[in-house]
Amino acid sequence: MSITISNLSKNYGSQKAVNDVSFSLHKNEIVGFLGPNGAGKSTTMKMITGYLEADGGKIIVCGIPVERSNILTRKKIGYLPEANPLYLEMYVREYLNFIADIHKVKSSKKRVEEVIELVGLKSESHKKIKQLSKGYKQRVGLAATLVHDPEVLILDEPTTGLDPNQIIEIREVIKKLGKHKTILFSSHIMQEVEALCDRVIIINKGKIVADDNLTNLKKGNLEKQVVTVQFKENVNMQTLVSIEGVERLTEGHENNFIIETTSAELLKKKIFEFSLQHQLNIISLNSENQSLEHIFKQLTT
């Protein structure tokens, strides 16, 4: 195991930010760490990296207990925090060489050139960090995370603030790194998690509410399907709830409704009959198996 966490807890006064959390990460595994804001994701990541001290439980990184040897475990970890702190007045190569020297990297200049190439920074590497776009600043942070060649990467919202093209590029870098490193990363972009991860851990209010591979997580919810319907006219939500087959109903924008059911085809037929009965015009009517986004909403609301 690259990371083993047992009964981890952290309190801020009377608030339990992390409450009896346990999970393990295998070598060369990319795991998505999901949860709403304030769920305990960043706090857990900071405890794994040793930046925060746990109030209870154990964390073992590459066979080394964090509480026993914080310095040794930090050498094994590359950590990209959500804020991505950088020295903006430094040049890209200057900054990466500075980070390499802190880690006492052998052949540091060669290693800096390797990570510049790896994260796609070569065209901007002659500039000061303050001159870079948000996307390239994020690449600098990722390069600094990688410069000492860690076995484990902890990435907290690595694509925050990036445009769609930059997100795809950073995603490809993470996918490439996952062939040789263990990666735990948090994200609010469900499509990103589905594209990168085989396994997902979901935390809510400080507790783990799901930990499984993506296939099993979806398979466990296959008995539930989602039907989306949009009407041209205003429709009373309480009237829709009375339709046979509706198990859970959420109202969206512009007369759009998301309905959970065990029989999508039967429900669509009933909605069609309902529209004829009430002289309503249906703009769209679709069904699908539950996505990760729907599963996430179920587990965290």
N, C-alpha and C positions, 0 to 999 in steps of 0.2 A: 504493500500500500504506500502511495505517496503521501497521503494525508489521512489521519484517523482522528476524529473528534468524538469525545465521549462526554455526555451530560454537561455540555458547556452552558454557562450562564453568565449574565452581566446585568447589573442593576444600575439605574440612574436614580438615586433616591428611592422612592417607593415604586418607581416604574420598572418592570421587568423587560428590558430591551431584548434579551436573549434568554430563553427559558428551557433548559434541559435539552439542548440540541445535540444530536448525534448523527454522524454520517462518515463514510469513508470514500476516498477517491483512489482509483487504480492508476497505474502508470499509463501514460499516453492516452488519457481519457479527457475529452472536452465535456464539461458539465455546466449546464446553464443553472444559475442561481437566481430564482425569481421571487418576487414579493412586492406588495404595494409599498409606497413611501412610508418609512417609519416601521417597517416590518422586522428589521434587525439584520438586513443583508450586509450593509457596510460595517456595522459593529462586529459581526461575525468575521468578516474578512480582515478587519484590523486586528482582531485577536489572533487569527491564524498567522498573520505576518509579525506579530509581536509588538505592534504599535499601541495596542491597548492590552491591559492586563485583565484576564478573566477573573470573575469572582468565584467561579467553581467549575469543575470539570477538567478534562485533559485534552491537550492538542499535541499530536505527534506528527512531525514533518520529516519524511524520509528516514524514519526510525529514530529521530531525535525529539525528545519532549521539549516543547517551546519554553515552558517555565523553567527548565533546567539549563538550557543553553540558547538564549535568545539570539546571540550573535551567530552561532553556527547555523541555526535554522534560517536566519535572514540571508545567509550566503546561498542557501538552497532555493530561495524564493525570489521571483521577480514580481514587484508589486506596482501596478498602475492605478493610483487612486482616482476617484471621480474628478477631483479638482485639478489633477495633473500639474503640480507646481513646477515651474521652470524658471531658470535665470534668464530673463528676457534680453538682457544686455549682452549676453554671451553669443558667440557664433556657434552654429550647430556642431561642428567638429570640436571646437573648444570645449563646449559643454559635455559632449559625450566622452572626450578624453578625460575631463575632470571626474566624471562618474566612474570611468574605468580605473582611474588612479585610486579613488576611494575604495574600490573593490579589490585593488592590487591585482588587476588583470595582467597576465603575462602577454607579451607582444600586443600591448594595448592598441597601438595605432592600426595594426592589421585587423584586430577585432572590431574596432570602430568602423573601419571601411566595410567589413562584412555585414554589420547590422544596418549601416546606411543603405547598402544594396538590398538587404532583406526586406526592409520596410518601405522601400521606394522613395528614399530621401535624396538621392544623388543630385538631382537637378536643382535642389534648394540648399544643399549642404554648405554653400559658400556664404549664406546669408546669416544675419543676426536673427535670433529666435523671434524677436518682436516684429520682424518684417514678414513672418510667415502667416499663412491663413490658418484658421482653426484646424482644418484637416491635417496640415503639415505639422502644426504644433503637437497634435495628438500622435503623429508618427514619431516625433522626437521623444515624447514620453514613452512610447512603446520601445523605441531603440534603447533608451536608458534602462528600461526594464529588462532588456535582453543582453545588455553588454557583458555581463559577467557569466553568461550562459547558464542560467538557473535551471533546475530540474522541474520546478513548479512555477506556474504563472497565476497570479491573482489579479484579475482585470475587472475593475469596478466601473461599469458603464463606459466601455472603451470607445463607443461610437456616438456618444452624446454630442449634439451640436453639429454633426457632420451632414453634408448633403448626400443624396442617394448614391451618387457615384463614389464618394469617399467612403461611405458605409460598405459598399461592395468590395472596394479595394482593401480596407482594413479587415473585413471578414475573410477575404482570401488569405491574408497574412496569418490570421489566427488559425485558419484551417490547415495551412502548411506547417505551422508550429506544433499543432496538435499531434502530428505524426511522431514527434520525438519528445514531447513534453506533456505533463499533466496540467490542464487548464481549468480553473474555476472562474467563470465570468458572470457578472450580473448584467441584465439588460431589461428594458421595458418594451423592446421591440420583439414581439412574439415570432414574427417571420424570421428574424435573425437567429433566434434560438432554435427554431425548427430546421433552419438551413445548416446550422453548425453542430448541433448536439444530438447524441443518441440518448442522453440521459438528462433528466431535469429534476432539480430539487426546488420545491416551493415552500417558502416560509411566510407565515402570517401571524402577526401579533407575538413575535418572538419564538414561535413553535413551528416545527416542520409539519406541514400538512400533506406533503406528497414527496416521494423519492422513488423514482422508477424510470425505466427507459421510455422513450417517447411512444413507442409502439404499444407497450403495455398500458401506459397511461391513457392513451386514446381508446384502446381495446376495452378497458374497464368502463368506458363511458359510451360504448357503441349502442347500448340499449337506449341511449338518449340521442335523439336527432334534433336538429334545429330547422325550423321553417321560418323564413322571413317573408313578410307580406307588406305591401304598400298600397294604400287606398288613395283614390283621388279626393274623396270627401273625408271630413272629420268623422272619426269613429270613436264611440265611447269604449274605453278600455274594459270596463266592467261587463259590457255586452259581449266582447270577444272572449272573455274568460269562460263564459257559459258554453262555448262551442265544444262539442265532444272531442276529446283527445288533447286539449290544452292542459299542460301540466304546470308550466311556468311562463309568464308573459312579461316582456319588457318593452316599454314604449320608447321609440327613438324619435328622430326628427321627421317632420313633414309627413305625418300619418303612417310612419313606418313602424312595424312591430316585429319583435324577435320572440318566437314561441318555441319552447322545448316540448318534445312529445316522444312517445315510444313508437308511433306509426305515422311517419311523415306523409305517406301517400294517402292514407285515410283522412288525415287532418286537412290536407290540401283540397280533397273532395268536399269536406265539410265547410271549409272556408268559401269555396266556390258557391256552394248551396246557400250559405249565409249571405253572400254578396247579392245573389239573385233575389233572395227573400226581402232584403232591405234596400234593394235598388242602388247598390254601390258599385263603383267602377274600380277594378283591380289594376293597378299600374304594373306590379311585379309580384310573382309568387314563386319562391325557390326553396329547396331543401338541401341540407348537407349534414354529414356526420360532424360531431363536435370538433372544433379546432382547439388548439392549445389555448387560444384566447378565451374561448368559452369555458374550458376546464379551469383556467386560472380564475375567471370571474366567479365560478361556482365555489371554488375552494377559499376564496379570500373575501367574499361578501356574505 
